[in-house]
């Protein structure tokens, strides 16, 4: 393991600023083809939101997530997905992209079917969903 003396060790704020400047220069993060990532997005309420980003062999990305989605049937949450366009992540701060190692992509459309089928229902309120064990974190662990 490489050890640096205290005077040669970079300060954390220098490393963070260097990384931030590098990202600002490219204004993008490159995702690998045929991969799966967990992302965490900062929400206004000092909480965060989980999502899965699936890339195909051409690096086209689809975001899969369980989110608040009141509909005419009175369900508090539901599964949703959307194609991610370059530079279109809703202006929210992405706290991290965590690549799932060993992921083997299924045939097109299968991943979305698995995500959609993980929970067969939703309840009328978010607390009811949590009481019944319905949360996106469960999908991350038990799902695809």
Secondary structure, 3 states (H helix, E strand, C coil): CCCCCCCCCCCHHHHHHHHHHHHHHHCCCCCCCCCEEEEEEECCCCCEEEEEEEECCCCCEEEEEEEECCCCCCCCEEEEEEEECCCCCCCCCEEEEEECCCCCCCCCCHHHHHHHHHCCCCCCCHHHHHHCCCCHHHHHHHCC
